[in-house]
Amino acid sequence: MLERDLIHGDLSAYNMLYWEGAITLIDFPQVVNSRNNPNAYYILERDITRTCEYFARQGVACDPAAITEELWYRYLGAPPHDPAAEAL
């Protein structure tokens, strides 16, 4: 989704369907644009954190902050928009 400048906005393991090796995401009413939403980075981080928390209970180790940062830079190539920094 980030490759298309989109963030789910309500991602959790319950919005992921897995069948025969393929993952399908569902439930998109809270999708946001990663390029023009000032909270995009934090929304992405929340989505990834929720997903990591679920899979951690299944024994999967993951670091949501590191995953968020790596995906953000891979697909958006720039630091996240920080509205607090603009206020200074």
C-alpha positions in Angstrom: 0.0 0.0 0.0 2.9 2.4 0.8 4.1 1.9 -2.7 0.8 3.5 -3.8 1.0 6.2 -1.1 -1.7 4.6 1.1 -1.8 3.5 4.7 -4.6 1.2 5.9 -5.4 3.2 9.0 -7.0 0.4 11.0 -4.7 -2.5 10.2 -4.6 -5.5 12.5 -4.3 -9.2 12.0 -8.1 -9.3 11.9 -8.0 -7.3 8.6 -5.6 -9.8 7.0 -6.9 -12.9 5.2 -4.4 -15.6 4.4 -5.2 -18.4 2.0 -2.9 -20.7 0.0 0.2 -18.5 0.5 -1.5 -15.1 -0.4 -2.5 -12.3 2.0 -5.5 -10.2 1.2 -6.2 -7.0 3.2 -9.8 -6.0 3.9 -11.7 -3.2 5.6 -10.5 0.1 4.1 -12.8 2.9 5.4 -9.9 4.6 7.3 -7.3 4.6 4.6 -5.1 7.7 4.4 -2.7 9.2 1.9 0.9 8.9 3.2 2.1 12.0 1.3 -0.5 14.5 2.5 -1.7 13.4 5.9 0.4 15.0 8.6 -0.2 12.0 10.9 0.7 9.4 8.3 3.9 8.1 9.9 2.2 7.7 13.3 -0.9 6.0 11.7 1.5 3.6 9.9 3.4 2.9 13.1 0.1 2.2 14.9 -1.0 -0.3 12.2 2.4 -2.1 12.4 2.5 -2.1 16.2 -1.0 -3.7 16.3 0.0 -6.3 13.9 3.3 -7.0 15.6 1.5 -7.3 19.0 -0.8 -9.9 17.6 2.0 -12.0 16.0 4.2 -11.6 19.1 1.5 -13.5 21.0 2.0 -16.3 18.4 5.7 -16.3 19.1 6.9 -14.1 16.2 9.6 -11.6 17.2 9.3 -8.1 15.6 10.3 -4.5 16.2 7.4 -2.3 15.1 9.5 0.9 15.2 12.2 -0.5 13.1 9.7 -2.0 10.6 7.9 1.3 10.3 11.0 3.3 9.7 12.4 0.8 7.1 9.1 0.7 5.2 8.7 4.5 5.3 12.1 5.2 3.9 11.9 2.4 1.3 8.6 3.6 -0.2 8.5 7.3 0.6 12.3 8.1 0.7 11.9 11.0 3.1 11.6 11.6 6.8 8.0 11.7 8.1 6.1 15.0 8.1 6.3 16.4 11.6 3.7 19.1 12.2 5.3 19.9 15.6 8.6 20.9 13.9 6.8 23.4 11.6 5.3 25.2 14.6 8.8 26.1 15.8 
